[in-house]
């Protein structure tokens, strides 16, 4: 098959920019070549791929090829690199800038500035945007490259996504969204679910292309064949020895196993792979324990918008722990989940472990109400809050019980 314009330009002009390979010409990997070819004519390309498979450098290559095509056609190319934070945006921009600086041929056409890269003598530019920034309406991009969707700000990220998607109306532009797996029920997970649906039924959205590299939940996370399936750059940008070492640690450490599954096998956390293996968690249920004279503390982790707020009562006698959990959510958020585990939800509510509040927001009054109910049932000595979104609740509780009773940690 003949090479596409993008393939030709990348392998002719783009170079590697790191380590001992810096300055050497790029040789596209099979998965990169496949995305370029399969993505032709698609308005939206959704790629899920584990960490360290070379996606950031690939984004830079695609951006440069598009800028050069715009120079050739004098089409005023406008490339947007959209990232989670300014730091991540700077990394992406740095890849593009360094590729230009390493190649004098590219410098004849592209001129790097501090925050933009512009065409020389013709209209066209590349710039970055972030999900934690302000409004970005009014754009007219020809190519949008989104990185690490799973890390986008849960409040401002959806607004940026909407602004970028609706900015494509006036041009025959394309968006390529790339992400590693993240948490369930997040903004990114919503689009992951849609991408999977389109992958299974391409006819429902012919303009959308889904490409997902990852392991199935039932597959062995310690099997090198599974690693190869999930990591198309294994042996090139992903080190086999590193995965072997991480797998060995993960056999004995639950947090490492979660990192292996999420970051290197691309499994979305919170859906089928919890922080603690389900079989081990279930062994802890239905065990009656006398906790008289044990110390007792309460941990609080407040929700974002549609998530659960968690209240964990922890008893400790110097050697053993015993925990009782309570949860709180709005009926708006609950409606999004009731079809996923309806029987569990009914049992949680029946047992008094889940409180569902009317509306779309869990208020400070709702939170204080359940905390005080818990304090009536358990001899709580102190409350420890995750500080995110907790300032008002912490202040209210300190006014009632003193600053030495409530801590943000």
Secondary structure, 3 states (H helix, E strand, C coil): CCCCHHHHHHHHHCECCCHHHCCCECCCCHHHHHHHHHCCCCCEEEEECCCCCCHHHHHHHHHHHHHHHHHHHCCCCEEEEEECCHHHHHHHHHHHHHHHHHCHHHHCCEEECCCEEEECCCCCEEEEEECCCCCCCCCCCCEEEEECHHHCCCCCHHHHHHHHHHHHHHCCCEEEEEECCCECCCHHHHHHHHHHHHHHCHHHCCCEEEEECCCCCCCCCCCHHHHHHHCCCECCCECHHHHHHHHHHHCCCHHHHHHHHHHHCCCCECCCECCCCHHHHHCCCCCCCCCCCCEEEEEEECCCCCCCEEEEEEEECCCCEEEEEEEEEEHHHHHCCCCCCHHHHHHHHHCCCEEEECCCCCCHHHHHHHHHHHHHHCCCCCEEECCCCCHHHHHHHHHHHCCCCEEEC
